[in-house]
């Protein structure tokens, strides 16, 4: 739907799922479920890889900002 001079005009398109139809939430859930599974697998892989590692030790930017915060708190 587009708004032209205060009137709603329908724009036919080949992309996306029609909003407001009965099937659109179902189709969206099917796609998003697969995305959730993919992201969960990636997060599990990253968590296994980083087990026992403190991220701030290897991150110079974090270390620099942390030091800056501590110094500002002292002042």
PDB file of N, CA, C, O and CB in Angstrom:
ATOM      1  N   UNK A   1       0.833  -1.187   0.000  1.00  0.00           N
ATOM      2  CA  UNK A   1       0.000   0.000   0.000  1.00  0.00           C
ATOM      3  C   UNK A   1       0.870   1.240   0.000  1.00  0.00           C
ATOM      4  O   UNK A   1       1.782   1.380   0.816  1.00  0.00           O
ATOM      5  CB  UNK A   1      -0.944   0.004   1.204  1.00  0.00           C
ATOM      6  N   UNK A   2       0.585   2.106  -0.897  1.00  0.00           N
ATOM      7  CA  UNK A   2       1.245   3.400  -0.943  1.00  0.00           C
ATOM      8  C   UNK A   2       0.213   4.480  -0.673  1.00  0.00           C
ATOM      9  O   UNK A   2      -0.984   4.274  -0.874  1.00  0.00           O
ATOM     10  CB  UNK A   2       1.945   3.628  -2.308  1.00  0.00           C
ATOM     11  N   UNK A   3       0.677   5.612  -0.225  1.00  0.00           N
ATOM     12  CA  UNK A   3      -0.204   6.735   0.041  1.00  0.00           C
ATOM     13  C   UNK A   3       0.116   7.823  -0.965  1.00  0.00           C
ATOM     14  O   UNK A   3       1.186   8.430  -0.914  1.00  0.00           O
ATOM     15  CB  UNK A   3      -0.052   7.252   1.504  1.00  0.00           C
ATOM     16  N   UNK A   4      -0.807   8.067  -1.875  1.00  0.00           N
ATOM     17  CA  UNK A   4      -0.613   9.100  -2.893  1.00  0.00           C
ATOM     18  C   UNK A   4      -1.756  10.105  -2.773  1.00  0.00           C
ATOM     19  O   UNK A   4      -2.927   9.765  -2.947  1.00  0.00           O
ATOM     20  CB  UNK A   4      -0.554   8.479  -4.338  1.00  0.00           C
ATOM     21  N   UNK A   5      -1.385  11.356  -2.470  1.00  0.00           N
ATOM     22  CA  UNK A   5      -2.357  12.444  -2.323  1.00  0.00           C
ATOM     23  C   UNK A   5      -3.502  12.066  -1.394  1.00  0.00           C
ATOM     24  O   UNK A   5      -4.668  12.336  -1.685  1.00  0.00           O
ATOM     25  CB  UNK A   5      -2.911  12.840  -3.682  1.00  0.00           C
ATOM     26  N   UNK A   6      -3.151  11.424  -0.251  1.00  0.00           N
ATOM     27  CA  UNK A   6      -4.154  11.099   0.750  1.00  0.00           C
ATOM     28  C   UNK A   6      -4.966   9.854   0.438  1.00  0.00           C
ATOM     29  O   UNK A   6      -5.848   9.494   1.217  1.00  0.00           O
ATOM     30  CB  UNK A   6      -5.069  12.243   0.914  1.00  0.00           C
ATOM     31  N   UNK A   7      -4.699   9.192  -0.665  1.00  0.00           N
ATOM     32  CA  UNK A   7      -5.430   7.976  -1.015  1.00  0.00           C
ATOM     33  C   UNK A   7      -4.500   6.789  -0.973  1.00  0.00           C
ATOM     34  O   UNK A   7      -3.323   6.906  -1.314  1.00  0.00           O
ATOM     35  CB  UNK A   7      -6.075   8.098  -2.401  1.00  0.00           C
ATOM     36  N   UNK A   8      -5.016   5.642  -0.556  1.00  0.00           N
ATOM     37  CA  UNK A   8      -4.228   4.421  -0.519  1.00  0.00           C
ATOM     38  C   UNK A   8      -4.262   3.750  -1.892  1.00  0.00           C
ATOM     39  O   UNK A   8      -5.323   3.562  -2.486  1.00  0.00           O
ATOM     40  CB  UNK A   8      -4.755   3.459   0.577  1.00  0.00           C
ATOM     41  N   UNK A   9      -3.083   3.399  -2.372  1.00  0.00           N
ATOM     42  CA  UNK A   9      -2.977   2.755  -3.676  1.00  0.00           C
ATOM     43  C   UNK A   9      -2.258   1.425  -3.488  1.00  0.00           C
ATOM     44  O   UNK A   9      -1.193   1.379  -2.872  1.00  0.00           O
ATOM     45  CB  UNK A   9      -2.224   3.667  -4.706  1.00  0.00           C
ATOM     46  N   UNK A  10      -2.824   0.354  -4.007  1.00  0.00           N
ATOM     47  CA  UNK A  10      -2.228  -0.975  -3.909  1.00  0.00           C
ATOM     48  C   UNK A  10      -1.108  -1.116  -4.919  1.00  0.00           C
ATOM     49  O   UNK A  10      -1.273  -0.795  -6.096  1.00  0.00           O
ATOM     50  CB  UNK A  10      -3.285  -2.069  -4.126  1.00  0.00           C
ATOM     51  N   UNK A  11       0.060  -1.610  -4.441  1.00  0.00           N
ATOM     52  CA  UNK A  11       1.190  -1.870  -5.331  1.00  0.00           C
ATOM     53  C   UNK A  11       1.446  -3.362  -5.360  1.00  0.00           C
ATOM     54  O   UNK A  11       1.857  -3.936  -4.351  1.00  0.00           O
ATOM     55  CB  UNK A  11       2.462  -1.097  -4.877  1.00  0.00           C
ATOM     56  N   UNK A  12       1.212  -4.000  -6.491  1.00  0.00           N
ATOM     57  CA  UNK A  12       1.438  -5.429  -6.632  1.00  0.00           C
ATOM     58  C   UNK A  12       2.935  -5.687  -6.724  1.00  0.00           C
ATOM     59  O   UNK A  12       3.642  -5.011  -7.471  1.00  0.00           O
ATOM     60  CB  UNK A  12       0.702  -5.991  -7.877  1.00  0.00           C
ATOM     61  N   UNK A  13       3.416  -6.660  -5.969  1.00  0.00           N
ATOM     62  CA  UNK A  13       4.832  -6.985  -5.966  1.00  0.00           C
ATOM     63  C   UNK A  13       5.028  -8.490  -5.895  1.00  0.00           C
ATOM     64  O   UNK A  13       4.157  -9.219  -5.421  1.00  0.00           O
ATOM     65  CB  UNK A  13       5.541  -6.297  -4.798  1.00  0.00           C
ATOM     66  N   UNK A  14       6.169  -8.945  -6.367  1.00  0.00           N
ATOM     67  CA  UNK A  14       6.494 -10.368  -6.350  1.00  0.00           C
ATOM     68  C   UNK A  14       7.258 -10.748  -5.079  1.00  0.00           C
ATOM     69  O   UNK A  14       7.463 -11.935  -4.823  1.00  0.00           O
ATOM     70  CB  UNK A  14       7.316 -10.738  -7.590  1.00  0.00           C
ATOM     71  N   UNK A  15       7.681  -9.770  -4.282  1.00  0.00           N
ATOM     72  CA  UNK A  15       8.526 -10.013  -3.124  1.00  0.00           C
ATOM     73  C   UNK A  15       7.723 -10.079  -1.837  1.00  0.00           C
ATOM     74  O   UNK A  15       6.703  -9.406  -1.691  1.00  0.00           O
ATOM     75  CB  UNK A  15       9.578  -8.941  -3.017  1.00  0.00           C
ATOM     76  N   UNK A  16       8.199 -10.902  -0.901  1.00  0.00           N
ATOM     77  CA  UNK A  16       7.645 -10.934   0.445  1.00  0.00           C
ATOM     78  C   UNK A  16       6.367 -11.737   0.569  1.00  0.00           C
ATOM     79  O   UNK A  16       5.858 -12.307  -0.396  1.00  0.00           O
ATOM     80  CB  UNK A  16       7.392  -9.556   0.906  1.00  0.00           C
ATOM     81  N   UNK A  17       5.873 -11.760   1.790  1.00  0.00           N
ATOM     82  CA  UNK A  17       4.633 -12.464   2.109  1.00  0.00           C
ATOM     83  C   UNK A  17       3.545 -11.418   2.261  1.00  0.00           C
ATOM     84  O   UNK A  17       3.749 -10.408   2.935  1.00  0.00           O
ATOM     85  CB  UNK A  17       4.774 -13.337   3.412  1.00  0.00           C
ATOM     86  N   UNK A  18       2.391 -11.643   1.645  1.00  0.00           N
ATOM     87  CA  UNK A  18       1.309 -10.667   1.781  1.00  0.00           C
ATOM     88  C   UNK A  18       0.928 -10.481   3.256  1.00  0.00           C
ATOM     89  O   UNK A  18       0.648 -11.451   3.959  1.00  0.00           O
ATOM     90  CB  UNK A  18       0.076 -11.114   0.962  1.00  0.00           C
ATOM     91  N   UNK A  19       0.921  -9.266   3.696  1.00  0.00           N
ATOM     92  CA  UNK A  19       0.577  -8.985   5.081  1.00  0.00           C
ATOM     93  C   UNK A  19      -0.931  -8.977   5.254  1.00  0.00           C
ATOM     94  O   UNK A  19      -1.671  -8.485   4.402  1.00  0.00           O
ATOM     95  CB  UNK A  19       1.174  -7.648   5.530  1.00  0.00           C
ATOM     96  N   UNK A  20      -1.364  -9.527   6.365  1.00  0.00           N
ATOM     97  CA  UNK A  20      -2.786  -9.546   6.662  1.00  0.00           C
ATOM     98  C   UNK A  20      -3.486 -10.813   6.195  1.00  0.00           C
ATOM     99  O   UNK A  20      -4.660 -11.020   6.500  1.00  0.00           O
ATOM    100  CB  UNK A  20      -3.439  -8.363   6.041  1.00  0.00           C
ATOM    101  N   UNK A  21      -2.784 -11.655   5.465  1.00  0.00           N
ATOM    102  CA  UNK A  21      -3.429 -12.895   5.049  1.00  0.00           C
ATOM    103  C   UNK A  21      -3.334 -13.913   6.182  1.00  0.00           C
ATOM    104  O   UNK A  21      -2.558 -13.731   7.120  1.00  0.00           O
ATOM    105  CB  UNK A  21      -2.782 -13.454   3.748  1.00  0.00           C
ATOM    106  N   UNK A  22      -4.101 -14.953   6.097  1.00  0.00           N
ATOM    107  CA  UNK A  22      -4.136 -15.974   7.139  1.00  0.00           C
ATOM    108  C   UNK A  22      -2.832 -16.767   7.168  1.00  0.00           C
ATOM    109  O   UNK A  22      -2.399 -17.207   8.233  1.00  0.00           O
ATOM    110  CB  UNK A  22      -5.326 -16.918   6.922  1.00  0.00           C
ATOM    111  N   UNK A  23      -2.213 -16.950   6.024  1.00  0.00           N
ATOM    112  CA  UNK A  23      -1.032 -17.800   5.924  1.00  0.00           C
ATOM    113  C   UNK A  23       0.271 -17.072   6.272  1.00  0.00           C
ATOM    114  O   UNK A  23       1.271 -17.735   6.546  1.00  0.00           O
ATOM    115  CB  UNK A  23      -0.936 -18.362   4.533  1.00  0.00           C
ATOM    116  N   UNK A  24       0.298 -15.744   6.272  1.00  0.00           N
ATOM    117  CA  UNK A  24       1.555 -15.017   6.472  1.00  0.00           C
ATOM    118  C   UNK A  24       2.247 -15.328   7.803  1.00  0.00           C
ATOM    119  O   UNK A  24       3.466 -15.500   7.800  1.00  0.00           O
ATOM    120  CB  UNK A  24       1.294 -13.540   6.388  1.00  0.00           C
ATOM    121  N   UNK A  25       1.543 -15.412   8.946  1.00  0.00           N
ATOM    122  CA  UNK A  25       2.259 -15.763  10.184  1.00  0.00           C
ATOM    123  C   UNK A  25       2.860 -17.173  10.133  1.00  0.00           C
ATOM    124  O   UNK A  25       3.941 -17.407  10.675  1.00  0.00           O
ATOM    125  CB  UNK A  25       1.313 -15.655  11.380  1.00  0.00           C
ATOM    126  N   UNK A  26       2.173 -18.090   9.495  1.00  0.00           N
ATOM    127  CA  UNK A  26       2.676 -19.455   9.384  1.00  0.00           C
ATOM    128  C   UNK A  26       3.944 -19.500   8.534  1.00  0.00           C
ATOM    129  O   UNK A  26       4.927 -20.136   8.915  1.00  0.00           O
ATOM    130  CB  UNK A  26       1.602 -20.374   8.785  1.00  0.00           C
ATOM    131  N   UNK A  27       3.925 -18.830   7.389  1.00  0.00           N
ATOM    132  CA  UNK A  27       5.104 -18.803   6.525  1.00  0.00           C
ATOM    133  C   UNK A  27       6.282 -18.114   7.206  1.00  0.00           C
ATOM    134  O   UNK A  27       7.423 -18.559   7.080  1.00  0.00           O
ATOM    135  CB  UNK A  27       4.779 -18.101   5.211  1.00  0.00           C
ATOM    136  N   UNK A  28       6.014 -17.048   7.912  1.00  0.00           N
ATOM    137  CA  UNK A  28       7.075 -16.338   8.631  1.00  0.00           C
ATOM    138  C   UNK A  28       7.682 -17.219   9.706  1.00  0.00           C
ATOM    139  O   UNK A  28       8.901 -17.245   9.874  1.00  0.00           O
ATOM    140  CB  UNK A  28       6.535 -15.047   9.254  1.00  0.00           C
ATOM    141  N   UNK A  29       6.843 -17.941  10.436  1.00  0.00           N
ATOM    142  CA  UNK A  29       7.342 -18.822  11.487  1.00  0.00           C
ATOM    143  C   UNK A  29       8.190 -19.951  10.928  1.00  0.00           C
ATOM    144  O   UNK A  29       9.174 -20.347  11.552  1.00  0.00           O
ATOM    145  CB  UNK A  29       6.189 -19.393  12.279  1.00  0.00           C
ATOM    146  N   UNK A  30       7.830 -20.474   9.768  1.00  0.00           N
ATOM    147  CA  UNK A  30       8.628 -21.532   9.155  1.00  0.00           C
ATOM    148  C   UNK A  30      10.039 -21.042   8.835  1.00  0.00           C
ATOM    149  O   UNK A  30      11.020 -21.731   9.114  1.00  0.00           O
ATOM    150  CB  UNK A  30       7.946 -22.042   7.881  1.00  0.00           C
ATOM    151  N   UNK A  31      10.132 -19.869   8.259  1.00  0.00           N
ATOM    152  CA  UNK A  31      11.436 -19.312   7.899  1.00  0.00           C
ATOM    153  C   UNK A  31      12.213 -18.927   9.152  1.00  0.00           C
ATOM    154  O   UNK A  31      13.400 -19.235   9.260  1.00  0.00           O
ATOM    155  CB  UNK A  31      11.268 -18.089   6.975  1.00  0.00           C
ATOM    156  N   UNK A  32      11.568 -18.266  10.089  1.00  0.00           N
ATOM    157  CA  UNK A  32      12.254 -17.805  11.289  1.00  0.00           C
ATOM    158  C   UNK A  32      12.703 -18.968  12.169  1.00  0.00           C
ATOM    159  O   UNK A  32      13.718 -18.859  12.858  1.00  0.00           O
ATOM    160  CB  UNK A  32      11.352 -16.878  12.079  1.00  0.00           C
ATOM    161  N   UNK A  33      11.966 -20.076  12.157  1.00  0.00           N
ATOM    162  CA  UNK A  33      12.362 -21.249  12.928  1.00  0.00           C
ATOM    163  C   UNK A  33      13.699 -21.785  12.421  1.00  0.00           C
ATOM    164  O   UNK A  33      14.578 -22.125  13.213  1.00  0.00           O
ATOM    165  CB  UNK A  33      11.277 -22.345  12.849  1.00  0.00           C
ATOM    166  N   UNK A  34      13.847 -21.857  11.113  1.00  0.00           N
ATOM    167  CA  UNK A  34      15.109 -22.318  10.531  1.00  0.00           C
ATOM    168  C   UNK A  34      16.246 -21.359  10.872  1.00  0.00           C
ATOM    169  O   UNK A  34      17.366 -21.790  11.147  1.00  0.00           O
ATOM    170  CB  UNK A  34      14.978 -22.462   9.006  1.00  0.00           C
ATOM    171  N   UNK A  35      15.959 -20.077  10.853  1.00  0.00           N
ATOM    172  CA  UNK A  35      16.970 -19.080  11.225  1.00  0.00           C
ATOM    173  C   UNK A  35      17.360 -19.232  12.691  1.00  0.00           C
ATOM    174  O   UNK A  35      18.541 -19.141  13.026  1.00  0.00           O
ATOM    175  CB  UNK A  35      16.448 -17.653  10.960  1.00  0.00           C
ATOM    176  N   UNK A  36      16.386 -19.462  13.567  1.00  0.00           N
ATOM    177  CA  UNK A  36      16.668 -19.675  14.989  1.00  0.00           C
ATOM    178  C   UNK A  36      17.587 -20.873  15.199  1.00  0.00           C
ATOM    179  O   UNK A  36      18.524 -20.808  15.994  1.00  0.00           O
ATOM    180  CB  UNK A  36      15.365 -19.876  15.764  1.00  0.00           C
ATOM    181  N   UNK A  37      17.321 -21.961  14.491  1.00  0.00           N
ATOM    182  CA  UNK A  37      18.145 -23.165  14.615  1.00  0.00           C
ATOM    183  C   UNK A  37      19.571 -22.878  14.156  1.00  0.00           C
ATOM    184  O   UNK A  37      20.529 -23.265  14.826  1.00  0.00           O
ATOM    185  CB  UNK A  37      17.540 -24.328  13.795  1.00  0.00           C
ATOM    186  N   UNK A  38      19.715 -22.207  13.028  1.00  0.00           N
ATOM    187  CA  UNK A  38      21.043 -21.870  12.505  1.00  0.00           C
ATOM    188  C   UNK A  38      21.824 -20.993  13.482  1.00  0.00           C
ATOM    189  O   UNK A  38      22.997 -21.251  13.750  1.00  0.00           O
ATOM    190  CB  UNK A  38      20.917 -21.158  11.154  1.00  0.00           C
ATOM    191  N   UNK A  39      21.175 -19.961  14.013  1.00  0.00           N
ATOM    192  CA  UNK A  39      21.844 -19.060  14.952  1.00  0.00           C
ATOM    193  C   UNK A  39      22.202 -19.760  16.259  1.00  0.00           C
ATOM    194  O   UNK A  39      23.250 -19.482  16.842  1.00  0.00           O
ATOM    195  CB  UNK A  39      20.961 -17.856  15.239  1.00  0.00           C
ATOM    196  N   UNK A  40      21.342 -20.664  16.722  1.00  0.00           N
ATOM    197  CA  UNK A  40      21.629 -21.401  17.950  1.00  0.00           C
ATOM    198  C   UNK A  40      22.850 -22.300  17.765  1.00  0.00           C
ATOM    199  O   UNK A  40      23.684 -22.403  18.663  1.00  0.00           O
ATOM    200  CB  UNK A  40      20.408 -22.239  18.374  1.00  0.00           C
ATOM    201  N   UNK A  41      22.960 -22.952  16.603  1.00  0.00           N
ATOM    202  CA  UNK A  41      24.129 -23.795  16.317  1.00  0.00           C
ATOM    203  C   UNK A  41      25.407 -22.962  16.309  1.00  0.00           C
ATOM    204  O   UNK A  41      26.421 -23.373  16.873  1.00  0.00           O
ATOM    205  CB  UNK A  41      23.961 -24.517  14.963  1.00  0.00           C
ATOM    206  N   UNK A  42      25.362 -21.793  15.672  1.00  0.00           N
ATOM    207  CA  UNK A  42      26.528 -20.915  15.619  1.00  0.00           C
ATOM    208  C   UNK A  42      26.932 -20.450  17.022  1.00  0.00           C
ATOM    209  O   UNK A  42      28.116 -20.424  17.357  1.00  0.00           O
ATOM    210  CB  UNK A  42      26.241 -19.702  14.720  1.00  0.00           C
ATOM    211  N   UNK A  43      25.934 -20.083  17.841  1.00  0.00           N
ATOM    212  CA  UNK A  43      26.222 -19.641  19.204  1.00  0.00           C
ATOM    213  C   UNK A  43      26.823 -20.772  20.033  1.00  0.00           C
ATOM    214  O   UNK A  43      27.743 -20.543  20.818  1.00  0.00           O
ATOM    215  CB  UNK A  43      24.947 -19.117  19.875  1.00  0.00           C
ATOM    216  N   UNK A  44      26.314 -21.983  19.865  1.00  0.00           N
ATOM    217  CA  UNK A  44      26.865 -23.135  20.585  1.00  0.00           C
ATOM    218  C   UNK A  44      28.312 -23.378  20.187  1.00  0.00           C
ATOM    219  O   UNK A  44      29.149 -23.671  21.041  1.00  0.00           O
ATOM    220  CB  UNK A  44      26.026 -24.392  20.316  1.00  0.00           C
ATOM    221  N   UNK A  45      28.615 -23.259  18.892  1.00  0.00           N
ATOM    222  CA  UNK A  45      29.991 -23.439  18.432  1.00  0.00           C
ATOM    223  C   UNK A  45      30.911 -22.391  19.043  1.00  0.00           C
ATOM    224  O   UNK A  45      32.006 -22.714  19.504  1.00  0.00           O
ATOM    225  CB  UNK A  45      30.059 -23.371  16.905  1.00  0.00           C
ATOM    226  N   UNK A  46      30.469 -21.133  19.048  1.00  0.00           N
ATOM    227  CA  UNK A  46      31.286 -20.065  19.621  1.00  0.00           C
ATOM    228  C   UNK A  46      31.474 -20.238  21.123  1.00  0.00           C
ATOM    229  O   UNK A  46      32.555 -19.980  21.653  1.00  0.00           O
ATOM    230  CB  UNK A  46      30.656 -18.712  19.333  1.00  0.00           C
ATOM    231  N   UNK A  47      30.419 -20.675  21.806  1.00  0.00           N
ATOM    232  CA  UNK A  47      30.522 -20.872  23.252  1.00  0.00           C
ATOM    233  C   UNK A  47      31.473 -22.016  23.591  1.00  0.00           C
ATOM    234  O   UNK A  47      32.206 -21.938  24.577  1.00  0.00           O
ATOM    235  CB  UNK A  47      29.141 -21.148  23.849  1.00  0.00           C
ATOM    236  N   UNK A  48      31.468 -23.074  22.785  1.00  0.00           N
ATOM    237  CA  UNK A  48      32.395 -24.178  23.020  1.00  0.00           C
ATOM    238  C   UNK A  48      33.834 -23.726  22.780  1.00  0.00           C
ATOM    239  O   UNK A  48      34.743 -24.104  23.518  1.00  0.00           O
ATOM    240  CB  UNK A  48      32.051 -25.375  22.114  1.00  0.00           C
ATOM    241  N   UNK A  49      34.029 -22.923  21.754  1.00  0.00           N
ATOM    242  CA  UNK A  49      35.370 -22.451  21.401  1.00  0.00           C
ATOM    243  C   UNK A  49      35.923 -21.521  22.486  1.00  0.00           C
ATOM    244  O   UNK A  49      37.127 -21.518  22.742  1.00  0.00           O
ATOM    245  CB  UNK A  49      35.342 -21.725  20.039  1.00  0.00           C
ATOM    246  N   UNK A  50      35.060 -20.739  23.118  1.00  0.00           N
ATOM    247  CA  UNK A  50      35.495 -19.735  24.091  1.00  0.00           C
ATOM    248  C   UNK A  50      35.359 -20.185  25.537  1.00  0.00           C
ATOM    249  O   UNK A  50      35.451 -19.359  26.444  1.00  0.00           O
ATOM    250  CB  UNK A  50      34.713 -18.477  23.896  1.00  0.00           C
ATOM    251  N   UNK A  51      35.143 -21.469  25.773  1.00  0.00           N
ATOM    252  CA  UNK A  51      34.969 -21.950  27.135  1.00  0.00           C
ATOM    253  C   UNK A  51      36.243 -21.738  27.939  1.00  0.00           C
ATOM    254  O   UNK A  51      37.326 -22.162  27.535  1.00  0.00           O
ATOM    255  CB  UNK A  51      34.575 -23.431  27.137  1.00  0.00           C
ATOM    256  N   UNK A  52      36.102 -21.087  29.065  1.00  0.00           N
ATOM    257  CA  UNK A  52      37.244 -20.882  29.947  1.00  0.00           C
ATOM    258  C   UNK A  52      38.118 -19.696  29.592  1.00  0.00           C
ATOM    259  O   UNK A  52      39.072 -19.413  30.316  1.00  0.00           O
ATOM    260  CB  UNK A  52      38.072 -22.091  29.954  1.00  0.00           C
ATOM    261  N   UNK A  53      37.836 -18.998  28.520  1.00  0.00           N
ATOM    262  CA  UNK A  53      38.640 -17.848  28.113  1.00  0.00           C
ATOM    263  C   UNK A  53      37.937 -16.573  28.554  1.00  0.00           C
ATOM    264  O   UNK A  53      36.748 -16.386  28.296  1.00  0.00           O
ATOM    265  CB  UNK A  53      38.879 -17.844  26.574  1.00  0.00           C
ATOM    266  N   UNK A  54      38.670 -15.714  29.210  1.00  0.00           N
ATOM    267  CA  UNK A  54      38.101 -14.426  29.598  1.00  0.00           C
ATOM    268  C   UNK A  54      38.302 -13.468  28.428  1.00  0.00           C
ATOM    269  O   UNK A  54      39.443 -13.186  28.062  1.00  0.00           O
ATOM    270  CB  UNK A  54      38.765 -13.869  30.919  1.00  0.00           C
ATOM    271  N   UNK A  55      37.220 -12.960  27.830  1.00  0.00           N
ATOM    272  CA  UNK A  55      37.343 -12.148  26.620  1.00  0.00           C
ATOM    273  C   UNK A  55      38.136 -10.867  26.825  1.00  0.00           C
ATOM    274  O   UNK A  55      38.760 -10.376  25.884  1.00  0.00           O
ATOM    275  CB  UNK A  55      35.983 -11.805  26.107  1.00  0.00           C
ATOM    276  N   UNK A  56      38.126 -10.322  28.020  1.00  0.00           N
ATOM    277  CA  UNK A  56      38.800  -9.051  28.228  1.00  0.00           C
ATOM    278  C   UNK A  56      40.318  -9.192  28.244  1.00  0.00           C
ATOM    279  O   UNK A  56      41.026  -8.200  28.071  1.00  0.00           O
ATOM    280  CB  UNK A  56      38.333  -8.430  29.517  1.00  0.00           C
ATOM    281  N   UNK A  57      40.835 -10.407  28.449  1.00  0.00           N
ATOM    282  CA  UNK A  57      42.285 -10.599  28.485  1.00  0.00           C
ATOM    283  C   UNK A  57      42.890 -10.394  27.094  1.00  0.00           C
ATOM    284  O   UNK A  57      43.944  -9.772  26.960  1.00  0.00           O
ATOM    285  CB  UNK A  57      42.630 -12.007  29.018  1.00  0.00           C
ATOM    286  N   UNK A  58      42.232 -10.910  26.072  1.00  0.00           N
ATOM    287  CA  UNK A  58      42.772 -10.856  24.719  1.00  0.00           C
ATOM    288  C   UNK A  58      42.272  -9.664  23.909  1.00  0.00           C
ATOM    289  O   UNK A  58      42.597  -9.551  22.727  1.00  0.00           O
ATOM    290  CB  UNK A  58      42.433 -12.120  23.998  1.00  0.00           C
ATOM    291  N   UNK A  59      41.506  -8.789  24.505  1.00  0.00           N
ATOM    292  CA  UNK A  59      40.915  -7.687  23.766  1.00  0.00           C
ATOM    293  C   UNK A  59      41.564  -6.369  24.201  1.00  0.00           C
ATOM    294  O   UNK A  59      41.222  -5.838  25.257  1.00  0.00           O
ATOM    295  CB  UNK A  59      39.382  -7.644  23.982  1.00  0.00           C
ATOM    296  N   UNK A  60      42.494  -5.834  23.402  1.00  0.00           N
ATOM    297  CA  UNK A  60      43.192  -4.606  23.808  1.00  0.00           C
ATOM    298  C   UNK A  60      42.272  -3.393  23.920  1.00  0.00           C
ATOM    299  O   UNK A  60      42.513  -2.512  24.745  1.00  0.00           O
ATOM    300  CB  UNK A  60      44.294  -4.302  22.827  1.00  0.00           C
ATOM    301  N   UNK A  61      41.232  -3.338  23.108  1.00  0.00           N
ATOM    302  CA  UNK A  61      40.305  -2.203  23.172  1.00  0.00           C
ATOM    303  C   UNK A  61      39.541  -2.238  24.490  1.00  0.00           C
ATOM    304  O   UNK A  61      39.365  -1.205  25.136  1.00  0.00           O
ATOM    305  CB  UNK A  61      39.317  -2.222  21.972  1.00  0.00           C
ATOM    306  N   UNK A  62      39.090  -3.413  24.887  1.00  0.00           N
ATOM    307  CA  UNK A  62      38.386  -3.560  26.162  1.00  0.00           C
ATOM    308  C   UNK A  62      39.304  -3.175  27.312  1.00  0.00           C
ATOM    309  O   UNK A  62      38.900  -2.464  28.232  1.00  0.00           O
ATOM    310  CB  UNK A  62      37.875  -5.005  26.344  1.00  0.00           C
ATOM    311  N   UNK A  63      40.551  -3.652  27.251  1.00  0.00           N
ATOM    312  CA  UNK A  63      41.519  -3.373  28.306  1.00  0.00           C
ATOM    313  C   UNK A  63      41.774  -1.868  28.411  1.00  0.00           C
ATOM    314  O   UNK A  63      41.840  -1.328  29.515  1.00  0.00           O
ATOM    315  CB  UNK A  63      42.839  -4.126  28.042  1.00  0.00           C
ATOM    316  N   UNK A  64      41.917  -1.190  27.272  1.00  0.00           N
ATOM    317  CA  UNK A  64      42.176   0.249  27.257  1.00  0.00           C
ATOM    318  C   UNK A  64      40.993   1.025  27.843  1.00  0.00           C
ATOM    319  O   UNK A  64      41.179   1.920  28.668  1.00  0.00           O
ATOM    320  CB  UNK A  64      42.465   0.725  25.822  1.00  0.00           C
ATOM    321  N   UNK A  65      39.779   0.675  27.412  1.00  0.00           N
ATOM    322  CA  UNK A  65      38.597   1.376  27.923  1.00  0.00           C
ATOM    323  C   UNK A  65      38.375   1.090  29.397  1.00  0.00           C
ATOM    324  O   UNK A  65      37.955   1.973  30.145  1.00  0.00           O
ATOM    325  CB  UNK A  65      37.359   0.981  27.128  1.00  0.00           C
ATOM    326  N   UNK A  66      38.651  -0.131  29.820  1.00  0.00           N
ATOM    327  CA  UNK A  66      38.525  -0.485  31.235  1.00  0.00           C
ATOM    328  C   UNK A  66      39.465   0.356  32.089  1.00  0.00           C
ATOM    329  O   UNK A  66      39.079   0.875  33.136  1.00  0.00           O
ATOM    330  CB  UNK A  66      38.815  -1.977  31.446  1.00  0.00           C
ATOM    331  N   UNK A  67      40.701   0.481  31.624  1.00  0.00           N
ATOM    332  CA  UNK A  67      41.678   1.286  32.359  1.00  0.00           C
ATOM    333  C   UNK A  67      41.239   2.741  32.423  1.00  0.00           C
ATOM    334  O   UNK A  67      41.398   3.403  33.449  1.00  0.00           O
ATOM    335  CB  UNK A  67      43.064   1.182  31.708  1.00  0.00           C
ATOM    336  N   UNK A  68      40.696   3.224  31.342  1.00  0.00           N
ATOM    337  CA  UNK A  68      40.229   4.611  31.302  1.00  0.00           C
ATOM    338  C   UNK A  68      39.100   4.837  32.305  1.00  0.00           C
ATOM    339  O   UNK A  68      39.075   5.853  33.000  1.00  0.00           O
ATOM    340  CB  UNK A  68      39.758   4.977  29.885  1.00  0.00           C
ATOM    341  N   UNK A  69      38.168   3.887  32.377  1.00  0.00           N
ATOM    342  CA  UNK A  69      37.043   4.004  33.318  1.00  0.00           C
ATOM    343  C   UNK A  69      37.552   4.002  34.754  1.00  0.00           C
ATOM    344  O   UNK A  69      37.112   4.807  35.574  1.00  0.00           O
ATOM    345  CB  UNK A  69      36.031   2.851  33.110  1.00  0.00           C
ATOM    346  N   UNK A  70      38.480   3.096  35.056  1.00  0.00           N
ATOM    347  CA  UNK A  70      39.038   3.018  36.411  1.00  0.00           C
ATOM    348  C   UNK A  70      39.736   4.315  36.768  1.00  0.00           C
ATOM    349  O   UNK A  70      39.562   4.824  37.875  1.00  0.00           O
ATOM    350  CB  UNK A  70      40.017   1.837  36.534  1.00  0.00           C
ATOM    351  N   UNK A  71      40.525   4.860  35.850  1.00  0.00           N
ATOM    352  CA  UNK A  71      41.230   6.115  36.120  1.00  0.00           C
ATOM    353  C   UNK A  71      40.269   7.276  36.318  1.00  0.00           C
ATOM    354  O   UNK A  71      40.498   8.128  37.176  1.00  0.00           O
ATOM    355  CB  UNK A  71      42.189   6.431  34.986  1.00  0.00           C
ATOM    356  N   UNK A  72      39.198   7.323  35.537  1.00  0.00           N
ATOM    357  CA  UNK A  72      38.218   8.388  35.701  1.00  0.00           C
ATOM    358  C   UNK A  72      37.480   8.275  37.036  1.00  0.00           C
ATOM    359  O   UNK A  72      37.146   9.288  37.651  1.00  0.00           O
ATOM    360  CB  UNK A  72      37.220   8.363  34.549  1.00  0.00           C
ATOM    361  N   UNK A  73      37.228   7.054  37.479  1.00  0.00           N
ATOM    362  CA  UNK A  73      36.553   6.856  38.766  1.00  0.00           C
ATOM    363  C   UNK A  73      37.445   7.319  39.922  1.00  0.00           C
ATOM    364  O   UNK A  73      36.951   7.849  40.917  1.00  0.00           O
ATOM    365  CB  UNK A  73      36.167   5.371  38.950  1.00  0.00           C
ATOM    366  N   UNK A  74      38.760   7.116  39.786  1.00  0.00           N
ATOM    367  CA  UNK A  74      39.694   7.536  40.826  1.00  0.00           C
ATOM    368  C   UNK A  74      39.743   9.056  40.967  1.00  0.00           C
ATOM    369  O   UNK A  74      39.896   9.584  42.069  1.00  0.00           O
ATOM    370  CB  UNK A  74      41.083   7.000  40.525  1.00  0.00           C
ATOM    371  N   UNK A  75      39.611   9.754  39.831  1.00  0.00           N
ATOM    372  CA  UNK A  75      39.642  11.225  39.844  1.00  0.00           C
ATOM    373  C   UNK A  75      38.352  11.740  40.404  1.00  0.00           C
ATOM    374  O   UNK A  75      38.164  12.952  40.507  1.00  0.00           O
ATOM    375  CB  UNK A  75      39.880  11.802  38.435  1.00  0.00           C
TER     376      UNK A  75
END
